[in-house]
Amino acid sequence: MSRSPSRPTRLTALALALTMTMVAGCSPDGANSDDAVRIALIPATPPSLPLIAEKNGDFTAQDLKVKISSLPSTSITTFAPALGRQYDIAWGTPADVIAASAQGHDITVIAGAYVDSDDRSQAQIFASKSSKVTSLAGLTGKRIATPSLSGTLYLAVLTSLKKTGVDVKDVTLVEVPFPNMLDQLNAGRVDAIATIQPFIGGVKAAGHAALGDPFLSVASPTVAGMWIADRQWADKNPKKVASFIAGLNAADTWVSSHDQEARSFLSAALKLPPQVMANVPLPDWDSSISSDALAPWIDAVAASGQVNGTLPKSADLVATSEKG
């Protein structure tokens, strides 16, 4: 459980989780009939901490009932509109959270989830070993695979290229799901890919050239995942928010002294081969966040021109507990 001295240190909370059950216990109007906190996330390593908290009884110790839903990564953009209806708390990534706010959804960031850094990198751009490309500058004229043509990783790739002097108009960005990227790269259908853990290990093992972590082109270190809630729900339920945070922080503490047990559990939960999970750098889970952490992402969104509407101010996105 490392802590970077340059990281924001205020608002506490941290969460990531996964389970194969869908949300239950909702009345027809979206109200939560059994008072459980309904959590939505995607099945990946960064959003897996709530599952550990649930397994260890950390939520129960806080007298908090939870119902956790795991949905495909393509569902992230639907999380914000569903807050206050289907879900109470959801996994969010910077670009999606900023876009949802610009579209008029009244959401608030209740906690950070993890921090991406050189030491605990969760993303990477790779060039095909056959392309002979050894730097981002060499990607001019190349085909680059990203998981979608929107969202945080896509935004980070655009930012990386721009800061390296590569005109986005001079590359071809194509949508390829994470599990298919290595095959596409090996087959020469794309020249480079932007991928995340736990897929990075397999790409490295195949001998392709790592060109850098695109998230760090936005800020280094950077908060690349967070937990969000409908603002009215968060304001009305401060005890549940605090209990959620406390449960996740307890799970984070447990992982720091039970590395192998955590990896074994996540291997089964995320359906990853044990040999893959054994070598994946675990996320630098951290529940702290401040508006300063979101400001670079808002600047990146503005520079990309991806989002229509009025972009939020970073101070307005973070839960009011940061402001005293």
C-alpha positions in Angstrom: 0.0 0.0 0.0 2.4 2.6 -1.2 1.7 6.3 -0.9 3.2 8.9 -3.3 4.2 12.1 -1.6 2.8 14.1 -4.6 -0.6 12.5 -4.5 -3.7 14.3 -3.2 -4.4 13.5 0.4 -7.9 14.6 1.3 -11.1 12.9 0.4 -10.9 9.3 1.5 -12.5 6.3 -0.2 -11.4 3.5 -2.4 -13.3 0.9 -4.2 -13.2 -1.7 -6.9 -15.2 -4.8 -7.2 -16.7 -7.6 -9.1 -19.3 -10.2 -8.8 -21.4 -12.2 -11.2 -24.8 -11.2 -9.8 -26.9 -8.4 -11.1 -28.5 -5.8 -8.9 -31.5 -7.1 -7.1 -33.9 -5.7 -4.5 -34.9 -2.6 -6.5 -38.5 -1.4 -6.5 -40.1 -0.5 -9.9 -39.2 3.2 -9.4 -35.5 2.4 -8.8 -35.7 2.7 -5.0 -33.6 0.3 -3.0 -36.1 -1.9 -1.2 -33.7 -3.6 1.3 -31.4 -0.6 2.0 -28.3 -2.2 0.5 -25.8 0.0 -1.3 -25.8 -1.0 -4.9 -22.4 -0.9 -6.5 -21.6 -1.0 -10.2 -18.2 -1.8 -11.7 -16.3 -3.6 -14.4 -14.4 -6.9 -14.1 -10.8 -5.7 -14.1 -7.9 -5.5 -11.6 -8.3 -1.8 -10.7 -12.0 -2.1 -9.8 -11.6 -5.2 -7.7 -11.2 -4.0 -4.1 -14.8 -4.1 -3.0 -14.9 -7.8 -3.9 -12.1 -8.3 -1.4 -13.8 -6.1 1.1 -17.0 -8.2 0.7 -15.1 -11.5 1.0 -13.3 -10.4 4.1 -16.4 -9.0 5.8 -15.1 -5.5 5.8 -18.4 -4.0 4.8 -20.3 -6.1 7.3 -17.9 -4.9 10.0 -19.1 -1.4 9.1 -22.8 -2.4 9.3 -23.1 -1.9 5.6 -25.0 -4.1 3.2 -23.9 -4.1 -0.4 -25.1 -5.5 -3.7 -22.3 -5.5 -6.3 -22.9 -5.8 -10.1 -20.1 -6.5 -12.6 -20.8 -5.3 -16.1 -18.7 -5.2 -19.3 -16.3 -2.3 -19.7 -18.5 -1.0 -22.5 -21.1 -0.2 -19.8 -19.0 2.4 -18.0 -20.7 5.2 -19.9 -24.1 4.1 -18.6 -23.1 4.1 -15.0 -23.5 7.8 -14.3 -27.0 8.1 -15.9 -28.1 5.1 -13.8 -26.9 6.5 -10.5 -29.8 7.1 -8.1 -31.9 4.7 -10.0 -30.2 1.3 -10.6 -27.0 2.0 -8.6 -25.9 4.1 -5.7 -22.1 4.0 -6.2 -20.3 3.2 -9.4 -16.8 2.8 -10.9 -15.8 5.8 -13.0 -12.9 6.8 -15.1 -11.9 10.5 -15.6 -13.1 11.0 -19.2 -16.4 9.3 -18.6 -17.1 11.1 -15.4 -16.2 14.5 -17.0 -18.4 13.7 -20.1 -21.3 12.6 -17.9 -21.2 15.9 -15.9 -21.0 17.9 -19.1 -24.1 16.1 -20.3 -26.0 17.3 -17.3 -25.8 14.4 -14.8 -25.4 15.6 -11.3 -22.7 13.3 -10.0 -20.0 13.7 -7.4 -16.7 11.9 -7.0 -16.9 10.4 -3.5 -13.4 8.7 -3.6 -10.3 8.0 -5.5 -9.9 4.3 -6.6 -6.2 3.9 -7.6 -3.2 5.9 -8.7 -1.3 5.2 -11.8 2.5 5.8 -11.7 5.8 4.7 -13.1 6.1 2.2 -10.3 2.6 0.8 -10.4 1.6 1.2 -14.1 -1.7 -0.1 -15.2 -1.6 0.9 -18.9 0.8 0.8 -21.8 1.2 1.5 -25.5 3.0 -1.2 -27.4 4.3 -1.2 -31.0 4.6 -4.4 -32.9 8.1 -5.9 -32.9 7.9 -6.2 -36.6 7.2 -2.5 -37.1 10.7 -1.5 -35.7 9.0 1.4 -33.9 10.7 2.3 -30.7 9.0 5.6 -29.6 5.7 7.3 -29.8 7.1 9.6 -32.5 7.4 6.6 -34.8 3.6 5.9 -34.8 3.0 8.5 -37.5 1.1 6.8 -40.3 0.4 3.7 -38.2 -2.8 1.9 -37.1 -3.3 1.9 -33.3 -5.8 -0.2 -31.5 -7.7 1.2 -28.5 -10.7 -0.5 -26.7 -13.1 2.2 -27.8 -13.0 5.5 -29.7 -13.9 7.4 -26.6 -13.2 7.2 -22.9 -10.2 7.6 -20.7 -7.6 5.3 -22.4 -8.5 6.7 -25.8 -8.2 10.3 -24.4 -4.8 9.3 -22.8 -3.6 8.0 -26.2 -4.6 11.2 -27.9 -2.8 13.2 -25.2 0.3 11.1 -25.5 0.5 11.5 -29.3 -0.1 15.2 -29.1 2.6 15.8 -26.5 5.0 13.7 -28.6 4.4 15.9 -31.7 2.3 13.3 -33.5 -0.7 14.7 -35.3 -3.7 12.5 -34.6 -4.8 13.0 -38.2 -1.7 11.2 -39.2 -2.6 7.9 -37.4 -5.6 5.5 -37.7 -7.2 4.7 -34.4 -9.3 1.5 -34.5 -11.5 -0.2 -31.9 -10.4 -3.6 -30.7 -11.4 -5.3 -27.5 -8.6 -5.9 -25.0 -8.7 -9.7 -25.3 -8.2 -9.5 -29.1 -5.4 -6.9 -29.2 -2.5 -9.3 -29.0 -3.7 -11.5 -31.8 -4.3 -8.4 -34.0 -0.8 -7.1 -33.2 0.8 -10.5 -33.9 -1.1 -10.8 -37.2 0.0 -7.3 -38.3 -3.6 -6.0 -38.6 -2.5 -3.1 -36.3 0.9 -1.6 -35.7 0.4 -0.7 -32.1 -2.1 -1.2 -29.2 -3.1 0.6 -26.0 -3.8 -1.9 -23.4 -4.1 -2.4 -19.6 -3.4 -4.9 -16.9 -3.7 -7.9 -16.9 -3.1 -8.0 -20.7 0.2 -6.2 -20.5 2.2 -9.3 -19.4 1.2 -11.3 -22.4 2.1 -8.5 -24.9 5.5 -8.1 -23.2 6.1 -11.9 -23.3 5.5 -11.8 -27.1 8.4 -9.4 -27.5 6.5 -6.2 -28.6 8.0 -2.8 -27.7 6.6 -0.8 -24.8 6.3 2.9 -25.6 5.0 4.2 -22.4 2.0 4.5 -20.1 -0.5 6.9 -21.8 -2.2 7.8 -18.5 1.0 9.5 -17.4 0.9 11.9 -20.3 -2.0 13.6 -18.5 -0.3 13.8 -15.1 2.3 11.7 -13.3 1.2 10.2 -11.0 -2.4 10.4 -11.9 -5.8 9.2 -10.5 -7.1 7.1 -13.3 -10.1 5.5 -11.5 -12.6 6.8 -9.0 -15.9 6.1 -7.3 -18.9 8.2 -8.1 -22.5 8.7 -6.8 -25.5 10.8 -7.5 -24.9 14.0 -5.6 -28.3 14.0 -3.8 -27.8 10.4 -2.7 -24.3 11.1 -1.4 -25.6 14.2 0.5 -28.4 12.2 2.1 -26.3 9.2 2.9 -23.0 10.4 4.4 -22.8 7.4 6.8 -23.1 4.9 4.0 -20.5 6.7 2.0 -18.2 6.7 5.1 -18.8 3.0 5.7 -18.1 2.2 2.1 -14.8 4.0 2.4 -13.9 2.4 5.6 -14.6 -1.1 4.3 -12.5 -0.5 1.2 -9.6 1.0 3.2 -9.7 -2.1 5.4 -9.5 -4.3 2.4 -6.5 -2.3 1.0 -4.7 -2.7 4.3 -5.3 -6.4 4.2 -3.9 -6.8 0.7 -0.7 -5.0 1.7 0.1 -7.9 4.1 -1.6 -10.8 2.2 -0.3 -10.4 -1.4 -0.4 -14.0 -2.4 -3.8 -14.6 -0.9 -5.1 -11.5 -2.6 -3.7 -12.7 -6.0 -5.2 -16.2 -5.6 -8.6 -14.7 -4.8 -8.5 -12.2 -7.7 -7.3 -15.0 -10.1 -10.5 -16.9 -9.4 -12.7 -13.8 -9.2 -11.5 -12.3 -12.4 -11.1 -15.7 -14.1 -7.4 -15.1 -14.8 -4.8 -17.9 -15.0 -2.8 -18.0 -11.7 0.5 -17.6 -13.7 -0.9 -14.3 -15.1 -2.1 -13.0 -11.8 1.2 -13.9 -10.2 3.0 -11.3 -12.3 0.4 -8.5 -12.6 1.4 -5.4 -10.6 -1.5 -4.8 -8.3 -3.1 -1.4 -8.5 -1.9 1.3 -6.1 -5.3 1.5 -4.5 -5.8 4.8 -2.8 -9.1 6.4 -1.7 -7.7 10.0 -1.4 -8.5 12.5 -4.1 -8.7 16.2 -4.5 -10.0 18.5 -7.2 -6.4 19.1 -8.2 -6.2 15.5 -9.3 -9.1 16.0 -11.8 -8.0 19.3 -13.3 -5.4 17.8 -15.7 -8.0 15.4 -17.0 -10.5 18.3 -17.6 -7.7 20.1 -19.5 -7.1 17.0 -21.6 -10.8 16.6 -22.4 -11.0 20.2 -23.5 -7.9 19.9 -25.7 -9.3 16.8 -27.4 -12.6 18.3 -28.3 -14.3 15.0 -27.6 -17.1 16.3 -25.3 -19.9 18.7 -26.2 -21.4 20.8 -23.5 -20.0 22.9 -20.7 -17.1 21.1 -19.0 -17.3 21.0 -15.2 -14.9 22.7 -12.8 -12.8 20.2 -11.0 -13.8 21.6 -7.6 -17.5 21.0 -8.5 -16.9 17.3 -9.2 -15.3 16.3 -5.9 -17.6 15.6 -2.9 -18.1 18.5 -0.6 -16.2 16.9 2.3 -13.0 18.0 0.5 -14.1 21.6 0.8 -14.4 21.6 4.6 
